[in-house]
Structure formats: structure tokens, C-alpha cells
């Protein structure tokens, strides 16, 4: 909705009402005149040829009285509005403080006698080798999966299996394996450079990633006669077997195995064939495409069969789960229902589990002295400006060009904003060695230059572009500063930037500028189905996104507070820990039922 259009419509309506009121007053019979007119004035109305002046004086008095009444009413309305806003703020605070943490709603986790084996493409480990001494040093990284485990690591022993991301020399592998097992309870999967390139860069990221994000495969690839390289598919299957071997080495009867993402879709059936009674769950962190798109994958049926070895498959949204079930309907021998899929006398349940963040981590960073100092510095730097924040990986599915086109359209439609609105866009480098990503980065650079050249001045730059990672305190400070956050993903599994912005916007319901900032969220992001307080937009419609920006910046404080309260409550309760506990609780429930009745 365009803010100026709304104001214009309101003014037009008001003008029409006033005109009709004046017209009716001029034509009204004497018996229907307002009580404030005396009988002499009424008689004068009936003698227009002799008493026009007297009538005008009387009507002028009425208009003055009505104007005073309107002014008095406006003052009362303003006072009531302020009181309502304060009551709304207090009510919201009470609601947030009394919300029951979602972790308390989830049933107790699995029996502590059983272990959890986490399997992901990459171990959450950073490492380096001292060339002088030959010693390896490892540190645990942060991330969504690590956060999810924080809420359960004290209840259930777990082992983490994954690839280190680089080839480890064969004579060093034993040393690395022992050190990781001892210090982090992790088991590394070792892959050669050739296998890793075809499995990870090739099949996973050049084939699966585009299709799962609704990007069709090209008709051909330069240097290849085929659009689909079966050597990459063979490497993908081989890598999955290596992961299965790593699981088999540590697996004990009763263990729960939780497999993650599109890199390891053959693993559930590989584990099932070796351990028929193993308890296997798998979760997809990306969208799952429609059946029409999925059918463009030549080995789609084999992948579905690989996944259907699991007991529980998890997705971010109901749409993704529905698309998966639709794809399975074409699978020979498969029987589908809204609850799951049965194949070869094994039932696989389907569930929806939207992932979250760790709010306390961002709140602690926000409240730190360094962040608060940085916030004040940024406020001084951007004084008098409305700030829009965008934070994305440099990936074509994140819609950074769409965002810049919308910003350009916004400045064209609302030229008065050219000197007092700033977009701060952080584009975190990703896959810098891939040609498509290099072209994307170059296009973004060109667009930023064009916008600043067209709308910028010597003293004002409308787009501030940061093409590098940003320190956590700097990121949180920018989140807190921003009057709006713009997410324009053209397809996204969830998009946790939206969650991060909400939790960093300010302590809930406290006065903040003209109210909290506003989240503008692509309808193609998975989080759009959960964050009802956001303004949803179609990133392909640049004019609508531009108008949404103006609408967001003009929202009254009361509506900002209302939206922020709803968003904050959801993000605060649907955390990464809650997501992990929910999935594992459902997995335990599924495997505890007799296999033949699990679908009932």
C-alpha cells in the first residue's frame, strides 16, 4: 500500500463530506436548522433578498462553534490515543513475560540411556595446522544446529559426524580422528578432493541446490555434452556411503540418528539396510520443490527411495511437506497420506518443524557495552535519516538485485526520501570461486554504483554496501538501529535474518524512536508463514516493494508496537532449542509405535 495514496484518499473523502454538509446546510428548511440558530435567523433564511448578511453571520457563528468542538475533540482523541498506546505497551509486556517457554511444552526428551548421532555435511569445527610443529588445533563453531543441541546436550549423550571441508593427508587422519573424538565427541568423514568436488560443489550445489530453489537446470553445461553429469551423481552416492560407514563404526542398538539436509539424502536407506531397526530422522533446511520442478531431476526417484528409509522426515513449512508427498505419489509401490509415505512395508512419517534462533545470544550481544557504544555512534552518523537494513549471503536465491531495484524504484516514486533514507546492505561473500556467483557480485556492484550515482549527493549516499562478513556486535547494532528490515529472497527455506532483526529491534514494548522497526518480508521465505506481524511482499514486483517501504516508514507507533509484539513473542518462544527438542520428541514418538501402525 502506498502511504501517499492513502492520505490522498482520506483528504478526498473528507473534502466530499464537507461539501455535502455545506450544501445540505444551505438548502435545509427553517424547521430543520440547528438549534443554535434563533428564530430571527430562521426567518431571515426565508427572506434571502433582505437578510443575507444576518444569515451569514449566524452561519459563521455555527461554523466557529463547530471548529472549536472539533479542536476540543481532536485534543481528547490525541490524549486517548496516547493512553491507549501506553496501555497496549503494558499489556504486551505482561503477555511476553507470562508466555510459557515452548521448551516447557515439549515432552521430556528420549531416554538418556540412548545416544543421539548427529550427521551433517560439515562438522561444526574450525581447524588449522601448525606447519612448524605439525599439530592440529580445533575450535567449535556456532550455528543453528549447535544452538539446537545446547538445550539437549545435558540430557542426552551425542556424537557428531561430518566432513571437515578439506582433504586431510592420509597419514594425518588417525591423529585428527583421535583428537576430535577426545575433545569434541566428533567423528570426521574423510573425502578426497576429487570426490568432494563432485559430491559437494558438483551434485549438491550445482544440481540439487538450484532445483530445490526453483531454478531449472541449464540445457547444457560449458565443456559438457550433457546437462546432467552422472559422475557427480556417482560421487554423491559414494560420499553418502562414506557417511554411512562412519555411522556404522559408532552405532549401537537403541541410538537415534538425525541426518541433515540435501547433501545426505541417500543415507537413511543405507542405514536402514544395515540396521533394520535403527531410529532415523532426516531434516531438510531448504525448500522442497513442487512435483513439476522435482521431476526435472533425472535421479529423483532414487533419492526419494533413499529418504524413505527414515522414520521421520522434517520440513520447515507445510508447503514443503506437501510437495514431498506429491513427489512420492509417482513413486512405484509407494502409498501416500497426509501423515507420511509407506514404501516396502516401511512407513515414513512427515512433520513440519520451523527452525528458530537463540534469542538470548542476540540479547546478550545487544546489551553489551561495546554494542551499546556502537549503536550511539551509528545514531550520530545517520542522524535525521531513516535506515533500512538488508543482510544476505551473496547467493542468487537471496534476491539482492531485486532489493536494489526496489530501492531504486522507491527513490524514484518518493524523491523527497532521497536525502533522508539509507539502505545498508550487507552481502556476505559465498562460493566466490563459482562463475555464477562472481557474475552476481559484479551485477550487485554495478547496481549500487548506478543508484548512488543517480540519487546520491556529495553529502549523502542512499546505499551503503558492505561486501564482507560483519562482526556480531556491529550486526546487532545495525539491526537495532534500523527503522525497517527488507528481506527479498526469491526462495528461501526459512531466512533467520528476519528472526534476528526482530529480537534485536529493542527490548519489547519500550519506547524506540517512533516505535519499533518494521519487518518487510518476502512471501517466498519460509519464515513468512510464521511471522504474521511482517509486511509481506513479492520481490518480483518492485513497485509494490517500494510502496511497502514507504508504508512501513510511515506506520504509526501504535501499529509498530502491535506488529513487534506479535513478532517478538513468536521468535522468543520458537527457538532453535525448541525446534531441536520438537523434532527429536516426534522422532521418539514415531519409533515407539509399532512399525505396522505408525501411520495411524
N, C-alpha and C positions, 0 to 999 in steps of 0.2 A: 504494500500500500504506500502511496506517495503522500508524504506529510503535507505538502503544499496543496495537493488536490483536496485533501480532507478539509483544510482550513478554508479553501475557496468555496467548497460545497456548503460549509457551515455559514459563511458570510452570505452566500446567495440565498440560502433558506431563511436567514434572519431578515434580510432585506425584503423578501417576499412577504413575510409575516407582518412587518411594519407597514408595508404598503397597503396590504389588505385591511389592517386595523385602522389606518388613517382614512382609507376610502369608506369603510363602514361607519366611521365616526362622523364623516361629513354628510352621509346620507341618512343617518338614523332619525326616526321621528322624534318629536319632542317628548313623548311619553316614555321613550327608551333611553333618554340621555342619562349619563352617570349621575348619581345622587349629589355629587359635589356641585353641579350646576343648579343655580337657583331658578325660580320660576320666571324671573325677569329675563334671564339669559335664554331660557327656553322659549319665551315669547319672541325674543329677538331673532332666534333661529328661524321662526316662522315669518319674520319681516326682513329678509336679507337685503331688500333695497334701501332700508333705513337704519339698520343696526349692525352692519358687518363689522365695524370696529369693535363694538362691545362683545360680539361673539368671539372674535379673535382673541381679545384679552382673556375672556373666560376660558377658552380652549388652551391658551398659553399657560394659565394658572394650573390647569389639569395636567398638562404635559410636564410642568416643573415638578408638581407633586409626584407624578409617576416616576420621574427621573430620580427624585430623592429616594422614593421607595426602592427602585432598582439598585441604587448605590448602597442603600442600607442592607438590602437582601444579598448583594454581592459580598459585602463585608462579612455578613453572617455565614454565607456559604464558604468563604475562604477560611473563616475560623473553624467551621465544622470539618472542612477538608483536612486542615492541619491536625485536628483532634483525631480524625479517622485514621490518618497516616500513622500517628503515634500509637493508637490502639492496635492497628494492623501489625506494626513493628513488634509491639509487646506480645501479641498473640502468636506471631511467627516464632519469636524466641522461645516461648513456652512450648510450642509444638515441637521445635527442634530439640529442645532439652529433654522432652519427655518421650521422644521417639525411641522405641526399643531397638537396640542394635540388632541388625539382621543375623549376626553371628549367633545370637542367643536363640533365634528361631530355628536354626538348623539343628536337627537331631545330633546326639553325640556321634563322634566320628567312629570309624572302624575299630575293631578290637586291636588294642596296642600290641597284641602278640603277632599280628601280621605286619609285614613291611609294605611300604609304598615304593615302587620302582618308577621313577620319572624318566621318560625318554623323549628327548628333543633333538633337533638337528644340531644345535650348538650347546655346549656346556656353558653355564653362566660364569665362565672363568676367563680372566685376563692373565696373560703369562709373558714372560720374557726369559731369555737365556743369557747368562753372563759368559761371554765368549772367552774371557780370561780364565775363569775357574771351571766352566762347563756346567755350572749349577743352574737349575731351573727355579724360578720363583713364580708363584701363582697367587692371585687375589680373586675373591668372589665379587662378581659384578652385581649391579642392581637391575631390576626389571620386573615385569608383571608376574612371571612365574615364580621368581624368588620371593616377591611380596606375598603371593598366594600361599606359599609354603610357610611363611612366618607364623601364620595362625594355626598351623597344624604340626610344626616340627617338634613341639614339646609333647605331642600326644602319640605320634606315630613315627617310628624309625623309617628313614627313607634312603634310597640310593639314587643318584642321578647319573644317567647315561647319555653321552653325546659326543659329538665331534669337536675338536679343538679349533677347527677353522684353518689349520695349516698342516702341512705334511711334517711329521716327526721322523727323524732318521731312525732306521730300524734298530740300530744299536743303542738308541736312547729310549726306546719305547718302554722297556721294563722299568727303568728308573722313573719315568714320568707316571706310569701306571701306579707304582707303589706310593709315590708322593701324593698323588691325587686321592687315592683310596684312604691314606692315613690322615691327611689334613682336611679333606672336604667330603669324604664318603662318595666320591665321584668315580665313574668308570669311563675312560676315554675310548672312543672308536677311532681307529687309525685308518685313514684313506690316503691313497696315493694322489699325487697332483692330477694325473690324468683322469682317474675315476671321480675325484672331487669336482673337477671342472665340468665333466659331462653330467654328473648327477645333480650338482648344486646350481652352477651357472647355466648349464645346458637345459636339462629337462625340468628341474624345479622352477627356475626363474625365467627361462625363455619360452617354456611351453605352458606349464601349469599356472604360473602367476598371471600371465595375460588372460588366459581363458577364464580363470576364476574371477577376474575383474572385468569380464565382458569385452575384452579386446581380442578380436579374431586373429588367428594365425595368418601371416602373410602367405600369398600364393606360392612364393618361393623364397629361399634364403640365398643371399650372395655367396657364391662358391659352392653351392649345393644344388643338385638337381631336384631335390625333394624339399617340401616344406616341413616334413617330419623326419627327424634323424633317429633311426632305430638304435644306433649306437648309444645315444643318450638314454633311451628307454632301457637298454640293457644295463647301462651303468647305474641307473636309478634302482633297478631290481637288485643288482649286486650290492649296492650300498645298503639297501634295506635288509639284505641277508646278513651283512656285517653287523648291523644293529641288532638283529635277532640273535646272532651268535654272542654278542656282548650281554644281552639279557639272559640267555641260556646259562651263561657262566655263573651268574649270581642268583638265578631264580630258585626259590624254594616254594614248595606247595603251600598255598594259602596267601602268597604275596598278591598284592594288587599292582597292576601295571597300567600306567597312564601315559599314553602316547600323544604327541603334539604335532599338529599341523600337516600341511600338504606335502612336506618332504618325505613323510614316513607312512604313506597310505597302504603300502603292501605289508607292513609289519604286523597288524593284527592277525591276519590269516596265517602268516609264518609262525607266529607264536601259538596260535590255536592248533596248528598241525603237529607241533612238538609237544604241547601241553594242553590236551583237550579240555581240562577243567580250569584252566587259568582264568583269572578275572581281569579282563582287558577293557579299558576305556580309551577313547580317542576324541580329541577336541580340535576343531578347525578354527584358526584365528583369522581367516579371510572369509569373504563371501563364498557361497556355493552358487554357481550359475544356474540359470534356467536350463531345462532339458534341451531346448533348441541349441543353446550355446555349448552345453556339455557334449553333445553329440559330435561336435567338430573335433573332439579328441579321439584319435584312432584307437587308443587302447583304453577307452573309457570303461568298458565292461570289466576288464581285468582289474582295474583299480577299484571298482565297486565291489567286486568279489573279495579283494584284499581287505577292504574296510569292513565288510560284513562278517569278518572273523571276530570282531569286537563284541562285547556285551552291551556297551553303551556308546553312542556317538553323540557328541555335543556340538551345538552351533550357537552363534551369537544371537540370531533372530529366528522368528517363526518362518519368515520367507525363505531363509537358507535351508531350514529343516524341510520345508515343503518342497523345495526344488530338488533336494537329495532324494526324497521319497519318489518324486515324479520320475527322476532318472532311473530309479530301481524298478519302476513298473515295466520297463522294456527288457529287464534282465531275465533271460530264460531260467525258469524254475523258481523265481522269486515271488513271494506273496507279500503285498504291502498293506499297511493300515496306517491311520494317523499316529499310532503309537510306535511303529517301527516296521522292520522288514524281516521276513523269515526266508532263509535260504539253506538248503541241505539240512533240514531239521534243526537249524540253529537260529534262534530269534535274537535280533539286534534291536535294542530299544533306541529311540531317538529323543533327545532332550534339548531344551533351549536354556542357555546359561550366559547372559550378558556379562562380560568381564568389567571390572572396575579398576580403581587405582587405590593407593594407600593415602587417604586424606591426611593422616597425622604427619606423614613425611613432608607434605607441602605446607601444612600449617606450621610445623616447626621451622621450616626454612623461611616462611613468611614472617614469623615473629622474631627471627634472629636479628641481632643488631646490624650486621652487615647488610641484610636485605632492606631493613627499615631506612638505613642511611642511603642506600641506592635509590629507594623509592622517592625520597625527598630530592635527591639530585635530578632524577628524571622529571619530577613535577616542575622543578625550576626550569629545566631545559625546554619542556613542552608547555610552558605556561600559556594559557589562552588558546590552546589547541585541543580539539577532540582527537583522541588516539584510538586507532583501530589496530588490533594485533592479529597476526597470522603466523602460525608455527606449523611447518610441514617438512617432511623429508622431500628431497628433490626427486620425486617419482611422478610419472605421468598420471597415476591414478589420484594424486592429491589435488589436482586442479589448480595449481599455482597460476598458470596462464589465464584460466577462467577468472580467477580472483583479480588479477591485474586488469583484465578487460572490463570487469565490473567496476573497478575503481576509476578507470578512465571514463567510463560512461557516467559514473556518479559525479565526477568533477565537471563533466560537460552539461549534465542536467541541472546541477546546482552550483553555478560558478561562484556564488557567494561563499562556498565552502573551500575554495581553492587555497585560501590563506590561513584557514583555521582548522583543517583536518589533516591528519597524518596517518598513513598506513605504515606500520613497522612489520615487515615481512621477513621471517627467519626461514631460510631454506637450507636445511641440513644436508650436506653432500651425501649422495648414495650411489653406489655402483659406478664410480667415476671412470672406470675402465671400459664401460659399455657405451657403444656409439650412440644408441638412442638416448641415453641419459646425458651424454655430452651435448647432443643437439638440444635437448630440453633446457639445460643450463644456459646455453648460448641464447636461446629464444627468450628466456626469462630476463637475462641481462639486457637484451635489446629492448624489451618492452618497458623495463624500469627506466632505461635511458630516455625512451620516447616520451613517457608520461612526465618525467621530471623536466624534460626539455620543453614540453608543451605547456605545462601548468606551473612549473616552478619559477622562483624569482631568486635574486641574489641573497635574499634573507630567509627564504622558505623553500623547503624540499618536501613535496607531498608524499613521496615514497622513500622510506629508509629500508634498504635491502641488505640483509646480513647473510652471506653465503658461507657459513661456518657454524660449528656447534657453539652453543651459548652455555655459560656456567649456570648451575642450578639457581643460585641466588639472583643472577641477572634475569633469568627467565621468569622466576616467580615475581620479581619486581615489575617486569613488563606486564605480566598477567594482571597484577594488582592495579597498575596504572591505567590500563586500557579501558576506554568507555564502551568498547564493543570488541568482540572476538569473531572473526569471519572464517568459517570453515567451508570450503568449496570443493570437497572431494567429489570426483565423478563416480567413484565406487570405493567403499571402504568397509572393512569387516566391522569395526566399531568406531574408531577415532577417539582416543583418550585425551587428546588436546582439549576437547570440549569439557571433559570432566575436570581437567587440571585448571582450566580457566575459572570454572565455577567455584572451585574450592579456594582459589587464590584471590577471588574478587574482593573480599573483605570479610571480616567477622560478620556473620549473618545478622541482618536487620540493624546494623549500626549505620548512622548517617555517613554517606560516602558520596562526595561531590553532589550531584543531583540525583542520587540514588545509585544502586549498584550498576555495573556494566551489563550489557545485553549480549546474549549469545545468538549469533546468526549461523544456522547450521544447515548444511546440505541435506536434502531429503534422501540422498544416496548413501549417507553414512549410517552404519548400523545404530549408532547412538541416537539418531533422530527418532527411532521408535520408542526410546525410553525417556528422553529428556523433553517432557511436554512443555516446559517453560521457554524453550528456544523458539526463535523465529525461523521457520523452515523455508528454504529457498531451493530453486532449481538452478544449479550453477551454469547450465547451458543458456539460461535467459538472463543476459547481462543487465537488461533494463530493470527487470524485477529485483535482481540483487542490488542494483544501485538504489532503487526506491526503498528496499528493505533497510539499507544503510541509513538513509535519511529518516525513515520511520523509527529506527532504533535510537538514533541520536536525539530524536525529539520526544521520545517516550516520557510521560510524566513520572515523577519519583515514585508515586504510589504503585503504578503498574510495574516499574522496575523492581520494586521490593517484592511484589507478589510473584513475579517470574523467578527472581533469585531464590525466594524461599522454597518454591517447588523444586527447583533445580538442586539447591543445596541439600535438601532433605534426601533426594534420591542418591546423589553422589556420596553423601556421608554414610548412607546405610548399605548401598550396593557396592561394596568394596571388593578389592582383589581377593582378600581373605574370604569374604562371603562367597565369592564365585568359586574358589577352590573347594571350600567346605561343601557347598551345594552339589558340585559335580561328584565329589567322592562319596557323599551321602547317598546320592541317587545310584551311583555305581554299586555301592554295597547293598542297597535295596534290591536292585535288579538281580544281582548274582545270588542273593539269599533266597529268592523264589525258585521253585523247581523249574528247570530249563523248559520243560514242556508247557508250563503255564505262565511263563514270564510275560507273554504278550497280552495276557488277560488283565 
